[in-house]
Amino acid sequence: MNIDWDAQEYSHDFSFVHHYGEDVLKLLDIHPGDTVIDLGCGNGALTMRLSEMGAHAIGIDASSEMLEMANSHYPELVFRQADALNFTVEEPAEALFSNAVFHWIDKDKQGMLMTQINRALKLRGQLVCEFGGKGCAGKVHEALQKSFKKRGMDYTIPFYFPSIGEYTALMEQFGFKVVYAILFDRPTRCQNKESGLRNWIRMFDKVPFQQVDADIQEAIIAETEQELRNILFHDGDWFVDYVRIRIKAIKEKSLSLFDFRPV
């Protein structure tokens, strides 16, 4: 799923994305000079952290808006525009890191993603990632679904939020040995206080609203705020009920052209 990003707003109002990602970096076991791909690098903040860890970091993202910001902030680093499902690298890397990306990719394309990552890594290379897991933002999506249904419209969650069992089994099918996996609740504070939830919906949940008139969008979001205020609004701040999957896996097998199979 590709969407248009407001890179300035994302970096200012949703900086928690890369701040939380710094903790995921601790799972990487890298040595100075190792090539590490930051897949879905966004504004480049975590690509820079990888470089500071001694890696030869390569940031890859599909968004030209995000890469413009990344190149502006970190001109000394390497950034490339490519989709997660069709990126290429000249030489296989020692590791691939990805934060808050995999849930944007449709379920039926996850096998393509694993194939691309397998081919981008050396044998015994590391894959370290974190993304939305089963139940992520469940209360928000449930409230939105209720408001859509009230108006005779369908609301489909536009993300892929798997369980640990589902995703680790998938990774094993595509040549990876999972050595660490955890699913955990991480209630996440929105910035901008009173407008935090509506800003989150408008930034991250755009697809269900694409064919909805502006006045109806506003009514749905206002109803969602009212529905969730006693649940997700605490001490003057909105919190989204995030659930995350964090995984470290090792490439045990290289895939041939005949190994790809959609899932």
C-alpha positions as CSV (number, residue, x, y, z in Angstrom):
1,M,0.0,0.0,0.0
2,N,1.5,3.3,-1.1
3,I,0.1,6.6,0.4
4,D,1.1,10.2,0.1
5,W,3.0,11.4,3.1
6,D,3.3,14.9,4.6
7,A,6.9,14.4,5.5
8,Q,7.1,17.6,7.7
9,E,4.0,16.7,9.7
10,Y,5.1,13.1,10.0
11,S,8.5,14.0,11.4
12,H,7.2,16.7,13.8
13,D,3.9,15.2,15.1
14,F,4.7,11.5,14.7
15,S,8.3,11.3,15.8
16,F,7.4,8.5,18.2
17,V,7.7,6.2,15.2
18,H,11.5,6.5,14.9
19,H,12.0,7.1,18.6
20,Y,10.5,3.7,19.4
21,G,12.5,2.2,16.6
22,E,15.7,3.0,18.4
23,D,15.0,0.2,20.9
24,V,14.6,-2.3,18.0
25,L,18.1,-1.5,16.9
26,K,19.5,-3.2,20.0
27,L,18.6,-6.6,18.4
28,L,21.2,-6.1,15.7
29,D,24.6,-7.7,16.0
30,I,26.7,-5.8,13.6
31,H,30.4,-5.0,13.1
32,P,32.0,-1.8,11.8
33,G,31.7,-1.7,8.0
34,D,28.8,-4.2,7.8
35,T,26.2,-3.2,5.2
36,V,22.7,-2.7,6.8
37,I,19.6,-1.9,4.7
38,D,17.0,0.3,6.4
39,L,13.9,-0.8,4.6
40,G,11.2,1.9,4.7
41,C,13.7,4.4,6.1
42,G,11.3,7.3,6.1
43,N,13.0,10.5,7.1
44,G,16.3,8.8,7.7
45,A,16.6,9.2,11.4
46,L,17.2,5.5,12.1
47,T,19.4,5.2,9.0
48,M,21.6,7.8,10.7
49,R,21.6,5.7,14.0
50,L,22.7,2.7,12.0
51,S,25.6,4.7,10.6
52,E,26.5,5.9,14.1
53,M,26.7,2.2,15.1
54,G,29.4,1.7,12.5
55,A,27.3,0.3,9.7
56,H,27.4,1.1,6.0
57,A,23.8,2.1,6.0
58,I,21.5,2.2,3.0
59,G,18.1,3.8,3.4
60,I,15.3,2.6,1.0
61,D,11.9,4.1,0.9
62,A,9.1,4.4,-1.7
63,S,8.2,8.0,-0.7
64,S,9.9,10.8,-2.6
65,E,8.7,13.2,0.1
66,M,10.3,11.3,2.8
67,L,13.6,10.8,0.9
68,E,13.8,14.5,0.1
69,M,13.8,15.1,3.9
70,A,16.2,12.3,4.6
71,N,18.7,13.6,2.0
72,S,18.3,17.1,3.3
73,H,19.0,16.1,6.9
74,Y,21.7,13.4,6.3
75,P,23.4,14.2,3.0
76,E,26.3,12.0,3.9
77,L,24.2,8.9,3.8
78,V,23.0,6.7,1.0
79,F,19.2,6.8,0.2
80,R,17.4,5.1,-2.6
81,Q,13.8,5.3,-3.8
82,A,12.3,1.8,-4.3
83,D,9.3,-0.2,-3.2
84,A,9.8,-2.9,-0.5
85,L,8.6,-5.5,-2.9
86,N,11.0,-4.7,-5.8
87,F,14.1,-3.1,-4.3
88,T,17.6,-4.3,-5.3
89,V,21.1,-4.0,-3.9
90,E,24.4,-4.5,-5.7
91,E,25.8,-6.9,-3.1
92,P,24.0,-8.9,-0.4
93,A,24.0,-7.2,3.0
94,E,24.9,-8.4,6.5
95,A,21.6,-7.2,7.9
96,L,18.3,-5.7,7.1
97,F,16.4,-3.5,9.6
98,S,12.8,-2.4,9.2
99,N,10.6,-0.4,11.6
100,A,6.9,0.2,11.3
101,V,6.7,-1.0,7.7
102,F,5.6,-4.6,7.2
103,H,2.0,-3.9,8.3
104,W,1.6,-1.5,5.3
105,I,2.0,-4.4,2.9
106,D,-1.0,-6.5,2.0
107,K,-1.2,-10.0,3.4
108,D,-1.1,-11.6,-0.1
109,K,2.2,-9.8,-0.8
110,Q,4.1,-10.8,2.3
111,G,5.7,-13.8,0.5
112,M,7.0,-11.4,-2.1
113,L,8.4,-9.2,0.7
114,M,10.2,-12.2,2.3
115,T,11.6,-13.2,-1.1
116,Q,13.0,-9.8,-1.7
117,I,14.6,-9.6,1.8
118,N,16.0,-13.2,1.5
119,R,17.7,-12.2,-1.8
120,A,19.1,-8.9,-0.3
121,L,20.9,-10.7,2.6
122,K,24.0,-12.8,2.8
123,L,23.7,-16.3,4.1
124,R,23.5,-16.0,7.9
125,G,22.4,-12.4,7.5
126,Q,20.1,-10.9,10.0
127,L,16.5,-9.6,9.6
128,V,15.4,-7.4,12.5
129,C,12.0,-5.8,12.3
130,E,9.1,-4.4,14.3
131,F,5.6,-3.7,13.0
132,G,1.9,-3.8,14.0
133,G,0.7,-7.1,15.4
134,K,-2.6,-8.7,16.0
135,G,-5.0,-6.3,17.6
136,C,-3.0,-3.2,16.8
137,A,-5.2,0.0,17.3
138,G,-8.1,-2.4,17.7
139,K,-10.3,0.0,19.6
140,V,-9.8,2.8,17.1
141,H,-10.6,0.5,14.1
142,E,-13.7,-0.9,16.0
143,A,-15.0,2.6,16.6
144,L,-14.4,3.7,13.0
145,Q,-16.1,0.6,11.8
146,K,-19.2,1.4,13.9
147,S,-19.4,4.9,12.5
148,F,-19.0,3.7,8.9
149,K,-21.7,1.0,9.4
150,K,-24.1,3.6,10.9
151,R,-24.0,5.4,7.5
152,G,-24.3,2.2,5.5
153,M,-20.7,2.1,4.5
154,D,-18.1,-0.6,4.9
155,Y,-14.9,-0.1,6.8
156,T,-12.0,-2.5,6.2
157,I,-8.8,-2.2,8.3
158,P,-6.2,-1.2,5.7
159,F,-3.3,-2.9,7.4
160,Y,-1.9,-6.4,7.9
161,F,-1.7,-7.2,11.6
162,P,-0.6,-10.9,12.0
163,S,-0.1,-13.0,15.1
164,I,3.4,-14.3,16.1
165,G,2.6,-17.8,15.0
166,E,1.3,-16.6,11.6
167,Y,4.3,-14.4,10.8
168,T,7.1,-16.6,12.1
169,A,5.7,-19.6,10.2
170,L,5.7,-17.4,7.0
171,M,9.3,-16.4,7.6
172,E,10.4,-20.0,8.0
173,Q,8.8,-20.8,4.6
174,F,11.1,-18.3,3.0
175,G,14.4,-19.5,4.4
176,F,14.6,-17.7,7.8
177,K,15.2,-19.1,11.2
178,V,13.4,-17.0,13.8
179,V,15.6,-16.6,16.9
180,Y,13.5,-14.0,18.8
181,A,9.9,-13.0,18.6
182,I,7.6,-11.1,20.9
183,L,4.1,-9.6,20.7
184,F,3.4,-6.8,23.2
185,D,1.0,-4.0,24.0
186,R,2.5,-0.5,23.6
187,P,-0.1,2.2,24.2
188,T,1.3,5.1,22.2
189,R,0.8,8.8,23.2
190,C,-0.3,11.1,20.4
191,Q,1.1,14.6,20.1
192,N,-1.0,17.7,19.9
193,K,-3.1,16.9,22.9
194,E,-6.8,17.3,22.1
195,S,-6.4,16.8,18.3
196,G,-4.1,13.9,18.7
197,L,-6.5,11.1,17.7
198,R,-7.9,12.8,14.7
199,N,-4.4,13.7,13.5
200,W,-3.4,10.0,13.9
201,I,-6.5,8.9,11.9
202,R,-5.8,11.4,9.1
203,M,-2.1,10.6,8.9
204,F,-2.2,6.8,9.1
205,D,-5.8,5.6,8.2
206,K,-6.3,7.4,4.9
207,V,-7.5,4.6,2.7
208,P,-11.0,3.9,4.1
209,F,-11.8,7.7,3.8
210,Q,-10.7,8.1,0.2
211,Q,-14.2,8.0,-1.3
212,V,-15.9,9.7,1.6
213,D,-17.1,13.3,1.5
214,A,-15.2,15.8,3.7
215,D,-18.2,16.6,5.9
216,I,-18.9,12.9,6.5
217,Q,-15.2,12.3,7.3
218,E,-15.4,15.0,9.9
219,A,-18.6,13.5,11.4
220,I,-17.1,10.0,11.6
221,I,-13.9,11.2,13.2
222,A,-15.8,13.3,15.8
223,E,-18.0,10.3,16.6
224,T,-14.9,8.2,17.0
225,E,-13.4,10.7,19.4
226,Q,-16.6,10.7,21.5
227,E,-16.8,6.9,21.5
228,L,-13.2,6.5,22.7
229,R,-12.7,9.5,25.0
230,N,-13.3,7.5,28.2
231,I,-11.1,4.7,26.9
232,L,-8.1,6.2,25.2
233,F,-7.9,9.8,26.5
234,H,-5.9,10.1,29.7
235,D,-4.5,13.1,31.6
236,G,-5.0,15.4,28.6
237,D,-3.5,13.1,26.0
238,W,-4.8,10.6,23.5
239,F,-3.2,7.2,23.4
240,V,-3.6,4.7,20.5
241,D,-3.8,1.0,21.6
242,Y,-0.8,-0.2,19.6
243,V,0.2,-3.8,19.6
244,R,3.7,-4.6,18.2
245,I,5.5,-7.6,16.9
246,R,9.3,-7.5,17.2
247,I,11.4,-10.2,15.5
248,K,14.9,-11.2,14.8
249,A,15.6,-13.9,12.2
250,I,18.6,-15.4,10.5
251,K,18.8,-16.3,6.8
252,E,19.4,-20.0,6.7
253,K,18.7,-20.7,3.1
254,S,19.0,-18.8,-0.2
255,L,15.9,-19.0,-2.4
256,S,16.1,-19.9,-6.0
257,L,13.9,-18.5,-8.7
258,F,11.6,-21.5,-8.2
259,D,11.2,-21.1,-4.5
260,F,8.8,-18.2,-4.6
261,R,5.2,-19.1,-3.8
262,P,2.5,-16.5,-2.9
263,V,0.9,-16.9,0.5
